[in-house]
Amino acid sequence: MRSGVTAASGNAVATRWLADAMEIAEVHVRPQFQRQGIGRRLMLTLTAGRTERTAILSTQDCDSTARRLYRSLGFTDLLTSFVFPGGGPPYAVMGATLPLRAADPAA
């Protein structure tokens, strides 16, 4: 992932985002419980009080409910069309400065 961010944006950008980052992996909300604020609360709870400067995560590189949630929390694309070793669909690597934005700008 670091090599991809470095190739896309340069070493300084990769270092700024990744040197002191918490990585968020595999956070899911069952479809029948989505759009109830559960994912937002999970993300805010997971990142609350962390000492790291940034948070990074990956999500499928498409317009999805999850990606819109991440953007509303302050995440921005660091790398798109990233394919993890072994193949699979393309992913977007996203980063946010901590603390995350708590308010939903769409509300």
C-alpha positions as CSV (number, residue, x, y, z in Angstrom):
1,M,0.0,0.0,0.0
2,R,2.8,2.4,0.9
3,S,4.5,1.8,-2.4
4,G,1.3,2.6,-4.2
5,V,0.7,5.8,-2.4
6,T,4.3,6.8,-2.9
7,A,4.1,6.0,-6.6
8,A,0.8,8.0,-7.0
9,S,1.7,11.0,-4.8
10,G,5.4,10.9,-3.8
11,N,7.3,9.9,-0.7
12,A,6.5,13.1,1.3
13,V,2.7,12.5,0.9
14,A,3.0,8.8,1.8
15,T,5.1,9.6,4.9
16,R,2.7,12.4,6.0
17,W,-0.3,10.0,5.8
18,L,1.3,6.7,6.8
19,A,4.1,7.4,9.3
20,D,1.8,7.8,12.3
21,A,-1.4,6.1,11.2
22,M,-4.0,3.8,12.7
23,E,-5.2,1.2,10.1
24,I,-8.9,0.4,10.1
25,A,-9.6,-3.0,8.6
26,E,-12.8,-5.1,8.1
27,V,-15.5,-3.0,9.6
28,H,-18.9,-4.2,8.4
29,V,-22.5,-3.5,9.2
30,R,-25.1,-6.1,8.1
31,P,-27.2,-4.8,5.2
32,Q,-30.4,-4.9,7.2
33,F,-28.9,-2.5,9.8
34,Q,-27.2,-0.1,7.4
35,R,-28.3,3.5,7.1
36,Q,-29.1,3.7,10.9
37,G,-25.9,5.5,12.0
38,I,-24.3,2.3,13.2
39,G,-21.3,2.5,10.9
40,R,-20.7,6.2,11.9
41,R,-20.8,5.3,15.6
42,L,-18.5,2.4,15.1
43,M,-15.9,4.5,13.2
44,L,-16.1,7.3,15.8
45,T,-15.8,4.9,18.7
46,L,-12.9,3.0,17.1
47,T,-10.9,6.2,16.5
48,A,-11.9,8.1,19.7
49,G,-8.9,9.0,21.9
50,R,-6.3,7.5,19.6
51,T,-2.8,9.0,19.7
52,E,-2.1,8.5,16.0
53,R,-2.3,11.5,13.7
54,T,-4.1,9.8,10.9
55,A,-6.4,6.9,10.1
56,I,-6.2,4.9,6.9
57,L,-8.5,2.2,5.4
58,S,-9.3,0.6,2.1
59,T,-12.7,0.1,0.5
60,Q,-13.8,-1.0,-2.9
61,D,-13.2,1.6,-5.5
62,C,-16.8,2.4,-6.4
63,D,-19.5,4.7,-5.2
64,S,-20.9,2.9,-2.2
65,T,-22.7,3.6,1.1
66,A,-19.4,2.8,2.9
67,R,-17.3,5.2,0.8
68,R,-19.8,8.0,1.2
69,L,-19.7,7.4,5.0
70,Y,-16.0,7.6,5.0
71,R,-16.0,10.8,3.0
72,S,-18.5,12.3,5.4
73,L,-16.1,11.5,8.3
74,G,-13.3,13.3,6.6
75,F,-11.6,10.6,4.7
76,T,-10.1,11.5,1.3
77,D,-8.7,9.3,-1.5
78,L,-5.0,8.6,-1.2
79,L,-4.9,6.0,-4.0
80,T,-7.5,4.6,-6.3
81,S,-7.6,1.6,-8.6
82,F,-5.3,-0.3,-6.2
83,V,-5.3,-4.1,-6.6
84,F,-4.1,-6.0,-3.6
85,P,-1.6,-8.8,-4.2
86,G,-3.5,-11.9,-5.3
87,G,-5.9,-9.9,-7.4
88,G,-9.5,-9.0,-6.8
89,P,-11.5,-5.9,-7.4
90,P,-9.9,-2.5,-7.4
91,Y,-9.8,-0.7,-4.0
92,A,-9.4,2.9,-2.9
93,V,-7.0,3.7,-0.1
94,M,-8.4,6.5,2.0
95,G,-7.0,8.6,4.8
96,A,-8.3,11.1,7.4
97,T,-6.7,13.3,10.0
98,L,-7.8,12.3,13.5
99,P,-10.1,13.1,15.2
100,L,-12.7,12.2,12.6
101,R,-15.5,14.7,11.8
102,A,-18.4,13.7,14.1
103,A,-21.2,15.5,12.4
104,D,-22.9,14.2,9.3
105,P,-22.7,17.1,6.8
106,A,-25.8,15.7,5.0
107,A,-27.9,15.8,8.1
